[in-house]
Amino acid sequence: MVRRDRFDLVLRSRRAILSDGERPAAVCVADGRVAVILPYYAPVDADRDTDVGDLPLLPGLVDTHVHVNEPGRTPWEGFASATRAAALGGVTTLIDMPLNSLPPTTSVAALEIKRAAAAGKCVVDVGFWGGAVPENTRDAADLTALHEAGVFGFKCFLADSGVPEFPPLSTSGLEAAARHLAALDATLIVHAEDSAILGENATLHRDDHPHDRTRFADFLATRPDSAELAAVSDVLTVARRTGARVHILHLSSAAPLSLIAAARAAGTDVTVETCPHYLFFDAKEIPDGATEFKCCPPIRSAANRQRLWSALEEGLIDFVVSDHSPCTADLKRRETGDFGEAWGGIASVQLGLSAVWTQARARGWRLAAVVDVMARRTALFAGLPGKGRIAEGCDADLVVFDPEAQWKVDAGQLAHRNPITPYHGRTLTGVVRATYLRGEEIGGVPRGRLLRRERVAGAVV
């Protein structure tokens, strides 16, 4: 039982974003958890009593889509650098994706290798997704073993993943995986782009000139909205047939939104995420050759961006996560500007809160609404009821945020291992002043825990 006679820490804020709304409060912490929430001026006996005044106090963000890449591709990123960057961006819990590391997390043995690589390096809490690939979807026992080992769900691709050791599922493979996971009551998360449509558009001509691999408009044409639309349609059909719980990763196109709305209305258990870069950037402002902007699916038009914002506000898109997918400088092919050859991924785990808040406040959003789609809903999706909220009994993962401060992004000053990001040189609004994990301010000491699935993740409400 959490003691309440004396506290380890009290954080006072006139703008505490609590689970029941924003108000002045004194958040009292004991044994790493929020013990009680008192009025702002309440006298309290505590080892540390910190008043942040008018700065908002937020729950730590939960980012369920991060590519750490260790082991195997640690020069791209690693647990020490990724979790440090996350903490500086207000993220106190992240779930690591099963690919780009070697081996990929498609077996219990690979999961244990990854856990060993992460042990003692993480300054925030870290969980792991499993992978669903052709090899391990043929036998339900393989997925069952990973599920029982504590992964948070299973990721698959419907098109080339970019790395040969993590091949995509065919339509029949997708259905087999969905049936297995429905029986386990586990979540299937899907990179939804149709491989056939991508293949048809790989050498697309635009207007009267040949495809130019340095032109962003030509790259965008190779990954059209129709690829996402067709793939999402297939996923929803399989979910309906199998009863599986499915999640659409990094939705960039607004085209599938009507299909998703109809599927939900019919009872399909489907959730959807989007990412800061799809909510921040406009395809027309991306210079040719600027391969730091390459991601798959791609950044689309300003009109499409606005439809994503509307869907997020309406709850049709459930939440926002980074899809932090870094690489070394040479793999971005900046010297040639070749979008076809460049690695597709945006480095942004440190920048997500500021990037989203910059755009959200311009649209009249309240800070509490941003917290909802970047902390509470992601924690609920992952099945982490003690995360993503400031409420009694929850982990004291807390963030002091300055919502008015502006800063210019310098990629070289970020904690990501490689200083490459499309946000370089951009002025963002909102600065994380301090981040606490279970009541301890995050510094250089790795206190993060390696998480296992606490319970089956449910639909976001």
C-alpha positions as CSV (number, residue, x, y, z in Angstrom):
1,M,0.0,0.0,0.0
2,V,1.3,3.5,-0.9
3,R,2.0,5.5,2.3
4,R,0.4,8.9,2.6
5,D,1.9,10.3,5.8
6,R,5.1,11.5,4.0
7,F,5.8,11.7,0.3
8,D,9.0,11.3,-1.7
9,L,8.0,14.1,-4.0
10,V,5.4,16.8,-4.5
11,L,5.0,18.5,-7.8
12,R,2.8,21.6,-7.8
13,S,1.3,23.2,-10.9
14,R,-1.4,25.7,-11.5
15,R,-2.1,23.8,-14.7
16,A,-2.0,20.1,-13.9
17,I,-3.5,18.0,-16.8
18,L,-5.2,15.4,-14.6
19,S,-7.3,12.4,-15.6
20,D,-10.4,14.4,-14.7
21,G,-9.4,17.7,-16.4
22,E,-7.0,20.6,-16.0
23,R,-6.7,22.4,-12.6
24,P,-4.3,23.6,-10.0
25,A,-3.0,20.7,-8.0
26,A,-0.3,19.2,-5.8
27,V,0.6,15.8,-7.2
28,C,2.1,13.7,-4.3
29,V,4.3,10.8,-5.1
30,A,5.3,7.8,-3.0
31,D,7.1,4.7,-4.0
32,G,7.1,5.7,-7.6
33,R,3.3,6.2,-7.9
34,V,0.9,9.0,-7.6
35,A,-0.3,8.6,-4.0
36,V,-2.8,11.4,-3.8
37,I,-3.7,14.6,-5.6
38,L,-4.3,17.6,-3.3
39,P,-5.2,21.2,-3.8
40,Y,-2.3,23.3,-5.1
41,Y,-1.5,25.1,-1.9
42,A,-2.1,22.1,0.4
43,P,0.7,21.8,3.1
44,V,2.5,18.5,2.5
45,D,5.3,16.7,4.3
46,A,7.7,15.6,1.5
47,D,11.4,15.0,0.8
48,R,11.2,17.2,-2.3
49,D,8.6,19.9,-2.9
50,T,8.8,21.5,-6.3
51,D,6.4,24.3,-7.6
52,V,6.5,24.8,-11.4
53,G,3.9,27.6,-11.1
54,D,2.0,28.2,-14.4
55,L,3.9,25.6,-16.4
56,P,1.6,22.7,-17.2
57,L,2.3,19.3,-15.6
58,L,1.5,16.5,-18.0
59,P,1.5,12.7,-17.8
60,G,4.5,11.1,-19.5
61,L,3.7,10.3,-23.2
62,V,3.4,6.7,-24.3
63,D,4.9,6.2,-27.8
64,T,3.8,2.8,-29.1
65,H,5.7,3.0,-32.5
66,V,9.5,3.4,-32.1
67,H,12.3,1.6,-34.1
68,V,15.2,1.3,-31.8
69,N,17.2,-1.0,-34.1
70,E,19.4,-2.6,-31.5
71,P,21.0,-5.1,-31.7
72,G,22.3,-5.6,-35.2
73,R,21.7,-2.0,-36.6
74,T,22.8,-0.1,-33.5
75,P,24.7,2.5,-35.6
76,W,21.2,3.6,-36.8
77,E,20.0,4.0,-33.2
78,G,20.2,2.2,-29.9
79,F,18.4,1.8,-26.6
80,A,20.6,4.4,-24.8
81,S,20.2,7.1,-27.4
82,A,16.6,6.4,-28.3
83,T,15.4,6.4,-24.7
84,R,17.4,9.5,-23.9
85,A,15.8,11.3,-26.9
86,A,12.4,10.1,-25.8
87,A,12.8,11.4,-22.3
88,L,13.9,14.8,-23.6
89,G,10.7,14.9,-25.7
90,G,8.4,14.0,-22.8
91,V,8.1,10.3,-23.6
92,T,8.4,8.0,-20.6
93,T,7.2,4.7,-22.1
94,L,7.9,3.4,-25.6
95,I,7.1,0.1,-27.4
96,D,9.9,-1.0,-29.7
97,M,9.1,-2.3,-33.2
98,P,10.2,-5.9,-34.1
99,L,12.1,-5.0,-37.3
100,N,15.3,-3.3,-38.3
101,S,17.1,-5.0,-35.4
102,L,18.9,-8.2,-36.1
103,P,17.5,-10.7,-35.4
104,P,13.9,-9.4,-35.8
105,T,11.6,-10.1,-32.9
106,T,9.8,-13.0,-34.6
107,S,10.7,-15.7,-32.0
108,V,11.1,-16.0,-28.3
109,A,14.8,-16.5,-28.7
110,A,15.0,-13.2,-30.7
111,L,12.9,-11.4,-28.0
112,E,15.4,-12.5,-25.3
113,I,18.3,-11.3,-27.4
114,K,16.6,-7.9,-27.7
115,R,15.8,-7.7,-24.0
116,A,19.4,-8.6,-23.2
117,A,20.6,-5.8,-25.5
118,A,18.3,-3.3,-23.8
119,A,19.0,-4.3,-20.2
120,G,20.7,-1.6,-18.2
121,K,20.6,1.0,-21.0
122,C,17.1,2.5,-20.9
123,V,16.2,5.8,-19.2
124,V,12.5,5.3,-19.9
125,D,10.3,2.2,-19.8
126,V,10.4,-0.1,-22.9
127,G,8.1,-2.8,-24.2
128,F,8.3,-4.9,-27.3
129,W,6.1,-5.8,-30.2
130,G,6.4,-9.2,-31.8
131,G,6.5,-9.7,-35.6
132,A,4.2,-11.7,-37.8
133,V,6.1,-13.0,-40.9
134,P,5.5,-15.9,-43.2
135,E,7.7,-18.2,-41.3
136,N,6.0,-17.9,-37.9
137,T,2.4,-17.6,-39.0
138,R,2.3,-21.1,-40.4
139,D,2.2,-22.5,-36.9
140,A,0.0,-21.0,-34.2
141,A,2.5,-22.3,-31.6
142,D,5.1,-19.8,-32.7
143,L,2.9,-16.8,-32.2
144,T,1.5,-18.3,-29.0
145,A,5.0,-18.6,-27.5
146,L,5.8,-14.9,-28.3
147,H,2.4,-13.8,-26.9
148,E,3.1,-15.7,-23.7
149,A,6.6,-14.2,-23.5
150,G,4.9,-10.8,-23.1
151,V,5.0,-9.0,-26.4
152,F,2.4,-6.3,-26.8
153,G,1.0,-7.6,-30.1
154,F,2.2,-8.5,-33.5
155,K,3.3,-6.4,-36.5
156,C,3.1,-7.4,-40.1
157,F,3.7,-5.8,-43.5
158,L,1.6,-6.1,-46.6
159,A,4.4,-4.7,-48.8
160,D,8.2,-4.8,-48.7
161,S,9.4,-3.8,-45.3
162,G,12.7,-2.4,-46.5
163,V,14.7,-5.2,-44.8
164,P,14.9,-8.7,-46.2
165,E,14.7,-10.5,-42.9
166,F,11.2,-9.2,-42.2
167,P,9.1,-10.2,-45.3
168,P,5.5,-9.2,-45.9
169,L,2.5,-11.4,-45.5
170,S,0.4,-12.5,-48.5
171,T,-3.4,-12.2,-48.2
172,S,-3.7,-15.8,-47.1
173,G,-0.8,-15.2,-44.6
174,L,-2.6,-12.1,-43.2
175,E,-5.8,-14.2,-42.7
176,A,-3.8,-17.0,-41.0
177,A,-2.1,-14.6,-38.6
178,A,-5.4,-12.9,-37.8
179,R,-7.1,-16.2,-37.0
180,H,-4.2,-17.2,-34.7
181,L,-4.2,-13.9,-32.9
182,A,-8.0,-13.7,-32.6
183,A,-7.8,-17.0,-30.7
184,L,-5.1,-15.5,-28.4
185,D,-7.1,-12.2,-28.1
186,A,-3.9,-10.4,-29.2
187,T,-3.6,-7.3,-31.4
188,L,-2.4,-7.4,-35.1
189,I,-0.8,-4.2,-36.1
190,V,-0.5,-3.6,-39.9
191,H,1.7,-1.6,-42.2
192,A,-1.1,-1.2,-44.8
193,E,0.1,-0.5,-48.3
194,D,-0.8,-2.7,-51.2
195,S,2.2,-4.3,-52.8
196,A,0.6,-4.8,-56.2
197,I,-0.3,-1.1,-56.5
198,L,3.1,0.0,-55.3
199,G,4.6,-2.3,-58.0
200,E,2.4,-0.8,-60.7
201,N,3.5,2.7,-59.8
202,A,7.2,2.2,-59.1
203,T,8.3,3.7,-62.4
204,L,5.3,6.1,-62.9
205,H,5.6,8.9,-65.4
206,R,4.2,12.3,-64.4
207,D,2.9,14.7,-67.0
208,D,5.2,14.8,-70.0
209,H,8.5,14.0,-68.3
210,P,10.0,10.7,-67.1
211,H,10.0,9.7,-63.5
212,D,12.8,11.6,-61.7
213,R,13.9,9.9,-58.4
214,T,15.0,13.3,-57.0
215,R,11.6,14.9,-57.3
216,F,9.5,14.5,-54.2
217,A,6.3,14.8,-56.3
218,D,7.4,11.8,-58.4
219,F,8.2,9.8,-55.3
220,L,4.8,10.6,-53.9
221,A,3.2,9.4,-57.1
222,T,4.8,6.0,-56.6
223,R,3.0,5.5,-53.3
224,P,-0.5,6.8,-54.1
225,D,-3.5,7.0,-51.7
226,S,-5.0,4.0,-53.5
227,A,-2.2,1.8,-52.1
228,E,-3.3,2.6,-48.5
229,L,-7.0,2.4,-49.4
230,A,-6.7,-1.1,-50.9
231,A,-4.6,-2.5,-48.1
232,V,-6.9,-1.0,-45.4
233,S,-9.8,-2.5,-47.2
234,D,-8.1,-6.0,-47.1
235,V,-7.3,-5.7,-43.4
236,L,-10.8,-4.7,-42.5
237,T,-12.2,-7.6,-44.6
238,V,-9.9,-10.1,-42.8
239,A,-10.8,-8.6,-39.4
240,R,-14.5,-9.0,-40.1
241,R,-14.0,-12.6,-41.2
242,T,-11.8,-13.7,-38.3
243,G,-12.9,-11.5,-35.5
244,A,-9.3,-10.3,-34.9
245,R,-8.5,-7.0,-33.3
246,V,-6.5,-5.0,-35.8
247,H,-4.7,-1.7,-35.8
248,I,-3.7,0.4,-38.8
249,L,-0.2,1.8,-38.4
250,H,0.9,5.3,-39.5
251,L,-2.1,6.3,-41.6
252,S,-0.9,9.0,-44.0
253,S,-3.9,9.1,-46.4
254,A,-7.3,10.3,-45.5
255,A,-8.8,8.1,-48.3
256,P,-9.5,5.0,-46.1
257,L,-11.2,7.0,-43.3
258,S,-14.7,6.3,-44.6
259,L,-14.0,2.6,-44.8
260,I,-12.7,2.6,-41.2
261,A,-15.8,4.5,-40.0
262,A,-18.1,2.0,-41.7
263,A,-16.2,-1.0,-40.3
264,R,-16.4,0.4,-36.8
265,A,-20.1,1.0,-37.1
266,A,-20.5,-2.6,-38.2
267,G,-18.6,-3.8,-35.1
268,T,-15.1,-4.4,-36.4
269,D,-12.5,-3.9,-33.7
270,V,-10.1,-1.6,-35.5
271,T,-7.9,1.3,-34.2
272,V,-5.9,3.8,-36.2
273,E,-2.8,5.9,-35.6
274,T,-1.1,8.7,-37.4
275,C,2.2,10.5,-36.9
276,P,3.5,14.0,-36.2
277,H,5.1,14.3,-39.7
278,Y,1.7,13.7,-41.4
279,L,0.1,16.3,-39.2
280,F,3.0,18.8,-39.6
281,F,4.3,18.8,-43.2
282,D,2.8,19.6,-46.6
283,A,4.1,17.7,-49.6
284,K,4.3,20.9,-51.7
285,E,6.8,22.4,-49.3
286,I,9.2,19.5,-49.5
287,P,12.2,20.4,-51.7
288,D,13.4,18.0,-54.4
289,G,16.3,15.9,-53.2
290,A,15.4,16.5,-49.5
291,T,15.4,12.8,-48.7
292,E,15.3,13.4,-44.9
293,F,11.5,13.8,-45.6
294,K,11.2,10.3,-47.1
295,C,8.9,8.0,-45.2
296,C,6.6,5.2,-46.2
297,P,3.7,5.8,-46.5
298,P,4.6,9.3,-47.6
299,I,3.8,12.8,-46.5
300,R,0.8,14.1,-48.6
301,S,-1.0,17.3,-49.4
302,A,-2.2,20.1,-47.1
303,A,-5.8,19.2,-47.8
304,N,-5.1,15.6,-46.8
305,R,-3.3,16.8,-43.7
306,Q,-6.4,18.8,-42.7
307,R,-8.6,15.7,-43.1
308,L,-6.3,13.8,-40.8
309,W,-6.6,16.6,-38.2
310,S,-10.4,16.5,-38.5
311,A,-10.4,12.7,-38.1
312,L,-8.2,12.9,-35.1
313,E,-10.4,15.5,-33.5
314,E,-13.5,13.4,-34.2
315,G,-11.9,10.3,-32.7
316,L,-11.8,8.4,-36.0
317,I,-8.0,8.4,-35.8
318,D,-7.3,7.2,-32.2
319,F,-3.9,8.6,-31.4
320,V,-0.5,10.0,-32.5
321,V,2.8,8.2,-32.3
322,S,6.2,9.0,-33.7
323,D,7.2,6.1,-36.0
324,H,10.7,7.1,-35.1
325,S,12.7,5.3,-37.8
326,P,16.3,6.6,-38.0
327,C,19.2,5.5,-40.0
328,T,22.8,6.5,-40.6
329,A,23.5,9.6,-42.8
330,D,24.7,7.7,-45.8
331,L,21.5,5.7,-46.1
332,K,19.5,8.9,-46.5
333,R,21.3,9.5,-49.8
334,R,21.5,13.3,-49.3
335,E,24.5,13.5,-51.7
336,T,22.3,12.3,-54.6
337,G,18.8,13.2,-53.4
338,D,17.6,9.9,-54.7
339,F,14.2,9.2,-53.0
340,G,14.2,5.7,-54.5
341,E,17.4,4.6,-52.8
342,A,17.0,6.6,-49.6
343,W,15.9,4.9,-46.4
344,G,12.3,5.7,-45.6
345,G,11.9,6.9,-42.0
346,I,11.6,10.0,-39.9
347,A,13.7,10.6,-36.8
348,S,11.4,12.4,-34.4
349,V,10.9,10.7,-31.0
350,Q,12.3,13.8,-29.3
351,L,10.2,16.2,-31.3
352,G,6.7,14.7,-31.5
353,L,5.1,16.6,-28.6
354,S,6.5,20.0,-29.8
355,A,5.6,19.3,-33.4
356,V,2.1,18.2,-32.7
357,W,1.5,21.0,-30.2
358,T,2.8,23.6,-32.7
359,Q,0.1,22.6,-35.2
360,A,-2.6,21.8,-32.7
361,R,-2.5,25.2,-30.9
362,A,-2.8,26.9,-34.3
363,R,-6.0,24.9,-34.8
364,G,-7.5,25.9,-31.5
365,W,-6.7,22.6,-29.6
366,R,-6.4,22.6,-25.9
367,L,-3.2,21.1,-24.4
368,A,-5.3,18.5,-22.6
369,A,-6.6,17.2,-26.0
370,V,-3.0,16.7,-27.2
371,V,-2.2,14.8,-24.0
372,D,-5.2,12.6,-24.6
373,V,-4.0,11.5,-28.1
374,M,-0.4,11.1,-27.2
375,A,-0.6,9.6,-23.6
376,R,-3.9,8.4,-22.4
377,R,-5.1,6.7,-25.5
378,T,-1.8,5.1,-26.4
379,A,-1.4,3.7,-22.9
380,L,-4.9,2.3,-23.1
381,F,-4.2,0.8,-26.5
382,A,-1.0,-0.9,-25.3
383,G,-2.8,-2.3,-22.2
384,L,-0.9,-0.1,-19.7
385,P,-3.5,1.2,-17.3
386,G,-0.9,2.7,-15.0
387,K,0.6,4.9,-17.7
388,G,-0.6,7.9,-19.6
389,R,-2.6,9.6,-16.8
390,I,-2.0,11.6,-13.7
391,A,-4.3,9.8,-11.3
392,E,-4.0,8.1,-7.9
393,G,-2.3,4.7,-8.3
394,C,-0.7,5.5,-11.7
395,D,3.0,5.5,-12.2
396,A,4.4,9.0,-11.4
397,D,5.6,9.5,-15.0
398,L,5.4,13.3,-15.2
399,V,6.4,16.0,-17.6
400,V,6.9,19.8,-17.0
401,F,6.0,21.5,-20.3
402,D,6.4,25.1,-21.4
403,P,3.6,25.5,-24.0
404,E,4.6,29.1,-25.0
405,A,8.4,28.7,-25.5
406,Q,9.6,28.6,-29.1
407,W,12.8,27.0,-30.2
408,K,14.6,26.2,-33.5
409,V,15.4,22.6,-34.1
410,D,19.1,21.9,-34.6
411,A,19.5,18.2,-35.6
412,G,23.1,18.2,-34.3
413,Q,21.8,19.0,-30.8
414,L,19.2,16.2,-30.6
415,A,19.9,13.1,-28.6
416,H,19.1,10.8,-31.6
417,R,22.2,8.9,-32.6
418,N,22.3,10.4,-36.1
419,P,21.6,14.1,-36.6
420,I,19.1,13.8,-39.5
421,T,15.5,15.0,-39.3
422,P,13.2,17.0,-41.6
423,Y,12.4,19.3,-38.6
424,H,16.0,20.7,-38.8
425,G,15.7,24.5,-38.9
426,R,12.0,24.6,-38.1
427,T,10.7,26.7,-35.3
428,L,8.5,24.7,-32.9
429,T,6.4,25.8,-30.0
430,G,6.6,24.0,-26.7
431,V,9.6,22.9,-24.6
432,V,9.9,20.0,-22.2
433,R,11.5,21.4,-19.1
434,A,11.7,18.2,-17.0
435,T,10.7,14.6,-17.3
436,Y,10.1,12.2,-14.3
437,L,10.0,8.5,-14.4
438,R,8.2,7.0,-11.3
439,G,8.9,10.2,-9.4
440,E,12.6,10.5,-10.3
441,E,13.8,13.2,-12.7
442,I,15.4,11.5,-15.6
443,G,19.1,12.1,-16.0
444,G,21.9,9.9,-17.1
445,V,21.1,7.0,-14.9
446,P,19.2,4.2,-16.7
447,R,16.2,3.5,-14.5
448,G,13.8,2.3,-17.2
449,R,12.1,-1.0,-16.9
450,L,11.6,-3.6,-19.6
451,L,7.9,-4.1,-19.7
452,R,5.8,-7.2,-20.5
453,R,2.2,-7.1,-21.5
454,E,0.1,-6.6,-18.4
455,R,-3.2,-7.4,-20.0
456,V,-4.6,-7.7,-23.4
457,A,-4.8,-4.3,-25.1
458,G,-8.3,-3.1,-25.7
459,A,-9.9,-0.7,-28.1
460,V,-9.4,3.0,-27.5
461,V,-12.4,4.7,-26.1
